Amino acid sequence: MRREIVSRLRKEYIASILAKGERMDGRRLDESRSINIQFNVTGSAEGSARVQIGKTDVIVGVKMGVGTPYPDSPESGVLSTNAELSPIAAPNFETGPPREDAIELARVTDRAIRESGAVDFDSLCITPGEEVWMLFIDIQPVDYDGNLFDAAEIGALAALMSAKIPYSRMEEGAEDKPLPVRCFPVSITAAKIGDSIVFDPNLDEEHLADARLTVGVDENGAVRAMQKGLSGGFTREEVGKIIRTAGVLGDERRRLLFEAAEEAGVPVPR
């Protein structure tokens, strides 16, 4: 039987299960897989974290260095986000120049952090117009079982929370200080399969999805970023449902993030 016929039959089968409000792995349609968050997983970065959502496993590191600010923001620090999809995470990932999906992953992660003002970039100015601290977020999936977007966003937040500005590099005896993180946006991804919408799609669900929507929400429920993916579409009502559910799931993920931070001795907001 040809591959496309098998794929169509499998999609029809899964869609029939979803129509009953069920999923292949037993979750509710709006239920996330288990989430595990670890802080300070590597000593070679100013901040780092490892996030596992189900079998999806992502490591994020934050490096800092001194550089020149952008001309239109001479008193603000600089943020650069990069993602590498290597074969260690999935056999269809390849080494070499960044692929479109790696670029999209990096941009979605970057946008939620940047647009929410998660980091106080003005405090990263050293000399206006000359020197500022530059943040480099590196995303490295090590196992891919769907929904890299949400894992990368949580990992980036956790890595930023654990990061310390290396003042000791600039002045002998100076004390490194925590990076000023003041907002905590998380990404919630939903996928549409047939007429059903599932949250935190696993790999099978991603492969069968007609459309995907990732929503970045902060602790006040405000939407900070959105990214539509795949060729299908959503109705206005479906987008509204996804945003409302994202607010609920976002609160739960922030709770897990803060609990993991406290266990690791990383400062959390009060």
C-alpha positions in Angstrom: 0.0 0.0 0.0 1.4 3.4 -1.0 2.7 5.6 1.8 0.3 8.5 1.1 -2.7 6.1 1.4 -1.4 4.7 4.7 -0.9 8.3 5.9 -4.5 9.3 4.9 -6.0 6.2 6.5 -4.0 6.9 9.7 -5.1 10.5 9.7 -8.8 9.5 9.3 -8.4 7.0 12.1 -6.9 9.5 14.6 -9.4 12.1 13.5 -12.2 9.7 14.4 -10.7 9.2 17.8 -10.3 12.9 18.4 -13.9 13.5 17.4 -14.8 11.5 20.5 -12.7 13.8 22.6 -9.9 11.2 23.0 -6.3 11.0 22.0 -4.0 8.1 21.1 -1.9 8.6 24.2 -4.9 8.9 26.5 -4.8 12.7 27.1 -7.6 15.1 26.9 -7.6 17.4 23.9 -6.5 20.4 26.0 -4.0 18.4 28.2 -0.2 18.8 28.1 2.2 15.9 28.5 4.3 15.8 31.7 6.9 18.5 32.0 10.3 18.3 33.7 12.5 21.4 34.1 16.2 21.4 35.2 18.3 24.4 35.9 22.1 24.9 35.4 22.7 21.8 33.4 26.0 23.0 32.0 28.9 25.1 33.4 30.0 26.5 30.0 27.2 29.1 29.8 26.1 32.0 32.0 22.7 30.3 32.3 21.2 27.0 31.1 18.3 24.7 31.4 16.9 21.4 30.2 13.2 20.9 29.5 11.4 17.7 28.8 7.8 17.7 27.6 6.9 14.0 27.2 9.7 12.5 25.2 10.7 15.9 23.6 13.9 17.0 25.2 15.6 20.4 24.7 18.7 22.0 26.2 19.0 25.8 26.2 22.0 27.9 27.0 22.5 31.6 27.5 25.9 33.1 26.8 26.8 36.8 27.4 29.4 39.0 25.9 30.1 42.7 25.4 29.3 44.3 22.1 28.1 47.4 20.3 24.4 48.3 20.6 22.1 48.8 17.6 22.1 52.4 16.3 18.3 52.8 17.0 18.7 51.5 20.6 22.1 52.8 21.8 21.3 52.2 25.5 19.8 48.7 25.3 21.3 45.3 25.4 21.2 43.0 22.4 19.3 39.6 22.1 20.2 36.9 19.5 18.5 33.5 19.5 19.6 30.5 17.5 18.3 27.0 17.2 20.2 23.9 15.8 18.3 20.9 14.7 20.9 18.1 14.6 20.5 14.4 13.8 20.9 13.5 17.5 17.3 14.7 18.0 15.7 13.1 15.0 16.9 11.2 11.9 15.3 13.7 9.5 17.3 16.6 11.0 20.5 17.4 9.2 23.8 19.2 9.9 24.7 22.3 8.0 23.1 25.7 7.5 20.0 26.4 9.6 16.8 25.0 8.0 13.5 26.9 7.8 12.1 25.0 10.8 15.2 25.8 12.9 14.9 29.5 12.0 11.2 29.5 12.8 11.8 27.9 16.2 14.4 30.5 17.1 12.3 33.4 15.9 9.2 32.2 17.8 11.2 31.8 21.0 12.9 35.2 20.5 9.7 37.0 19.8 7.8 36.1 23.0 10.8 37.1 25.1 11.5 40.3 23.1 7.9 41.5 22.8 7.0 40.9 26.4 10.0 42.8 27.7 11.0 39.7 29.7 14.5 41.0 30.2 15.3 44.6 31.2 17.6 45.3 28.3 18.1 49.0 29.4 19.9 47.7 32.5 22.4 45.9 30.2 23.9 49.1 28.9 27.6 49.7 29.9 28.4 52.8 27.9 25.6 54.4 25.8 26.2 54.0 22.1 29.4 52.1 22.7 29.2 49.0 24.8 26.3 46.8 26.0 25.8 43.3 27.2 24.7 40.9 24.4 22.6 37.9 25.2 22.9 34.8 23.0 20.2 32.1 23.5 21.1 28.7 21.9 18.5 26.1 21.6 19.6 22.5 21.1 16.9 19.7 20.9 18.3 16.3 21.9 15.1 14.3 21.4 12.2 15.3 19.2 8.7 13.9 19.8 6.7 16.9 18.8 6.1 20.5 20.0 9.6 21.9 20.2 8.2 25.4 20.4 6.8 25.1 23.9 9.9 23.2 25.2 12.2 25.8 23.8 10.3 28.7 25.3 10.3 27.3 28.8 13.9 26.4 28.4 14.8 29.9 27.3 13.0 31.4 30.3 14.6 29.0 32.7 18.1 29.6 31.2 17.5 33.4 31.5 16.3 33.1 35.1 19.5 31.2 36.0 21.9 33.5 34.1 24.3 35.8 35.8 25.9 38.9 34.2 29.6 38.2 34.2 30.8 41.5 35.7 33.9 39.6 36.9 35.2 39.5 33.3 35.3 43.2 33.2 36.7 44.0 36.6 38.8 41.9 38.9 36.9 41.2 42.1 33.6 42.3 40.7 30.6 40.2 41.6 28.4 38.5 38.9 24.8 39.5 39.3 21.5 37.8 38.2 20.1 38.8 34.8 17.1 41.1 35.4 14.1 38.9 34.2 10.9 40.7 34.9 8.2 39.0 32.8 7.6 35.3 32.1 5.9 34.6 28.8 5.3 30.9 27.9 4.3 29.5 24.5 1.3 27.2 24.1 1.0 25.3 20.8 -2.2 23.9 19.4 -2.7 21.8 16.3 -5.8 21.2 14.2 -6.5 17.8 12.9 -9.7 17.5 10.9 -12.2 19.4 13.0 -10.4 18.8 16.3 -7.9 21.0 18.1 -5.3 19.4 20.4 -2.8 21.1 22.6 0.9 20.1 23.0 0.8 17.9 19.9 3.1 14.9 19.9 5.0 13.9 16.8 2.2 11.8 15.2 -0.2 14.6 15.8 2.2 17.2 14.3 2.7 15.1 11.2 -1.1 14.8 10.7 -2.0 18.4 11.5 -3.6 20.7 9.0 -2.7 23.8 10.9 -0.7 24.9 13.9 -0.9 28.0 16.2 1.6 28.9 18.9 0.5 31.6 21.3 2.9 33.3 23.7 1.1 34.5 26.9 2.5 36.3 30.0 1.5 36.0 33.6 -1.3 38.6 33.1 -2.9 36.6 30.3 -1.7 39.1 27.7 -0.9 37.7 24.3 2.7 38.6 23.5 3.4 36.6 20.3 1.6 34.4 17.8 2.9 32.1 15.1 0.7 30.3 12.5 2.1 27.3 10.8 1.1 24.8 8.1 -1.3 25.4 5.2 -4.6 24.9 7.0 -6.6 27.6 8.8 -8.5 28.4 12.0 -11.8 30.1 12.5 -12.2 33.1 14.6 -13.9 31.0 17.3 -11.1 28.5 17.2 -8.4 31.2 17.7 -10.4 32.5 20.6 -10.6 29.1 22.2 -6.8 28.5 21.7 -6.0 31.9 23.4 -8.3 31.2 26.4 -6.8 27.7 26.8 -3.3 29.1 26.5 -3.9 31.4 29.4 -4.9 28.4 31.6 -2.0 26.2 30.5 0.4 29.1 30.7 -0.4 29.6 34.4 0.2 25.9 35.0 3.5 25.9 33.2 4.7 29.0 35.1 3.9 27.3 38.4 6.0 24.3 37.3 8.8 26.7 36.2 8.8 28.5 39.6 8.7 25.3 41.6 11.7 23.9 39.7 13.5 27.2 40.2 13.0 27.2 43.9 14.2 23.6 44.1 17.4 24.6 42.2 17.9 27.7 44.3 17.2 30.1 41.4 15.4 33.4 42.5 11.7 33.6 41.6 9.4 36.6 41.6 7.3 37.4 44.6 
